[in-house]
Amino acid sequence: MSIIVENVTKIYGKQKALDNVSFSVQKGEILGFLGPNGAGKSTMMKIITGYIPPTSGMVKVNGFNIYDHPLEIKKQIGYLAEQNPLYYEMYVKEFLEFIGKLYGISNIPQRVKEMIEICGLEIEQNKKIKALSKGYKQRVGLAQALIHNPSVLILDEPTSGLDPNQLEEIRQLIKTLGKDKTVMLSTHIMQEVEAVCNKVVIIHRGKIVASDSIENIKQVSTSHRVVVEFSIPLKKQHFAKIRCQKLESISDTKWLIESQQEDISKELMQIAIENNCSILSLTKSELKLEEIFKALTQTI
């Protein structure tokens, strides 16, 4: 496994930012690392990349642990921090050449050219970084994270500031990179996670509240949702016998029902009989990741 996190705890004074956190990410996986602001996401990423030490626990990257091989781990990782650290007075090409020299890579001009093409920086490559839009600054940050061809990518809010076209391009790039690299991605955009990631870890108040594939997390959700359409208009009081977590009118005849009960078809049929009408349609509606995220991070 490329990243192994074992029982990591991080304490700042009296605050426990991470509490006994464990998970793993393999080569070829794109992990969505999710949580509300202040949940501990950036702290975890900084520990994996060796920028700060844990209070306790162990992290290994490609078999190297953070205590004995911190420099080797940094060579293995490409890191795009949430606060993108760039030298604003440098030109784009100059900055990437500088980063290439720091990593000691060979044939720097060719590698810089490749990064400019891959990250879509062709039209901005001769500008100073301070003159770039936020989206293009983000692309430069991604290029510096990739320039040494790392096997592991740690990306903290990589699509921040991108317009819809740029966002789609970077998503596709991350998906392509994820085929032969290990990618750990932090974002607040749930659609991005569903579009790009094949595994999710949700953290809240320093603790993991979910860790699995997106499909499995949706399947084990305690809520079940159906959309039912009757042949006549009904009102909320007609559903009084069903224990609903959510009851929402889509139209006069169509209702969205969310319940902890997996199958409420018998109850709905009884409602139809009691009101001398029929059920025109009954379909299961999948919970969105955003809704599961809210449920997990509001109830803990």
C-alpha positions, -999 to 999 in steps of 0.1 A, spaced: 0 0 0 12 35 -8 -1 54 22 -8 37 55 -20 58 85 -21 39 118 -37 53 150 -25 89 144 -33 115 170 -24 151 169 -28 174 199 -23 212 200 -23 223 236 -57 211 249 -72 206 215 -71 171 199 -70 179 162 -68 142 152 -80 113 174 -67 78 166 -71 81 129 -63 50 107 -68 44 69 -49 34 38 -47 43 1 -33 20 -26 -17 27 -59 -44 34 -85 -69 47 -59 -81 83 -57 -92 90 -21 -116 118 -13 -106 131 22 -137 149 34 -148 168 65 -162 202 77 -138 231 83 -117 224 113 -122 186 111 -85 179 108 -81 173 71 -52 197 65 -35 186 97 -36 150 84 -22 159 51 7 179 67 15 149 88 16 126 58 38 150 39 62 154 68 55 191 75 44 184 110 48 154 133 20 135 149 17 134 187 14 96 184 8 70 157 26 60 125 24 70 88 41 51 60 45 61 24 56 35 0 71 15 29 90 45 44 79 57 78 78 94 86 102 92 116 131 73 100 128 85 63 113 120 62 134 132 32 127 100 12 90 105 18 91 140 5 108 127 -27 79 103 -32 51 129 -27 38 158 -48 19 182 -25 -4 210 -33 -13 228 -1 -45 246 5 -26 279 7 -7 275 -25 29 286 -18 42 304 -49 69 330 -55 49 358 -70 78 377 -85 90 347 -105 78 339 -140 59 307 -145 87 289 -164 113 303 -141 95 290 -110 90 255 -124 127 254 -134 136 264 -99 114 237 -84 129 212 -108 164 221 -96 153 216 -60 142 181 -68 174 174 -88 155 162 -118 173 157 -152 164 175 -184 146 203 -166 136 223 -198 118 192 -212 101 184 -180 89 221 -175 75 220 -211 56 188 -203 41 203 -171 31 235 -189 12 214 -215 -3 190 -190 -16 218 -167 -27 240 -195 -3 269 -188 8 276 -224 -7 310 -228 5 321 -193 40 306 -192 58 339 -198 39 359 -172 49 366 -136 29 345 -112 15 376 -95 -2 386 -127 -21 353 -130 -57 347 -121 -64 325 -91 -73 296 -114 -40 298 -132 -20 302 -99 -37 269 -89 -25 253 -121 11 264 -114 8 249 -79 -4 216 -95 25 217 -120 51 221 -92 35 192 -73 39 170 -104 72 181 -118 93 154 -101 69 127 -112 59 116 -77 42 83 -71 19 99 -44 -1 131 -48 -16 150 -19 -40 177 -31 -57 201 -7 -85 219 -25 -69 215 -60 -98 231 -79 -102 262 -58 -107 292 -79 -112 274 -112 -139 283 -137 -162 254 -149 -141 247 -179 -108 247 -160 -124 226 -133 -134 199 -157 -99 198 -172 -82 195 -139 -107 167 -128 -99 148 -159 -62 153 -153 -65 140 -117 -85 109 -129 -57 102 -155 -30 106 -129 -49 83 -105 -45 54 -129 -9 48 -120 -4 70 -89 -18 72 -54 -40 103 -50 -54 118 -18 -77 147 -25 -94 171 -1 -123 192 -13 -156 206 -1 -172 200 -35 -192 167 -32 -198 165 -70 -161 166 -75 -156 136 -52 -183 116 -69 -168 125 -103 -132 117 -95 -128 95 -64 -133 58 -60 -128 58 -22 -139 82 6 -128 89 41 -150 113 61 -135 129 92 -154 150 118 -139 165 150 -107 146 144 -123 112 141 -132 91 111 -170 86 107 -169 68 74 -143 50 53 -152 30 22 -160 32 -15 -187 58 -24 -210 30 -35 -207 11 -2 -211 43 19 -244 50 1 -256 14 6 -250 13 43 -267 47 49 -295 43 75 -318 63 53 -338 49 24 -356 71 -1 -385 66 -25 -404 87 -49 -441 77 -51 -468 91 -74 -505 86 -67 -535 90 -91 -550 118 -70 -536 146 -49 -528 138 -13 -518 158 18 -492 153 45 -517 139 70 -523 110 47 -488 97 55 -491 99 93 -487 62 98 -453 61 80 -423 70 102 -406 95 79 -373 113 84 -383 134 54 -416 139 36 -415 164 7 -442 172 -19 -428 172 -54 -462 179 -69 -499 174 -58 -496 137 -66 -459 130 -63 -440 127 -29 -404 121 -19 -402 100 13 -371 93 34 -373 66 60 -352 43 81 -374 15 69 -359 -2 38 -393 -11 22 -424 10 28 -443 -3 -3 -469 -21 19 -476 11 38 -479 31 6 -503 6 -8 -524 9 23 -526 46 18 -538 41 -17 -565 17 -6 -577 40 22 -579 70 -2 -595 50 -31 -567 57 -55 -538 39 -71 -500 42 -72 -488 53 -106 -451 49 -99 -428 39 -71 -390 43 -75 -361 42 -52 -340 74 -52 -304 72 -42 -291 95 -15 -265 120 -26 -230 119 -11 -236 155 1 -267 144 21 -248 115 37 -219 138 45 -243 163 63 -259 135 82 -226 120 94 -210 154 104 -241 169 121 -249 140 144 -216 131 159 
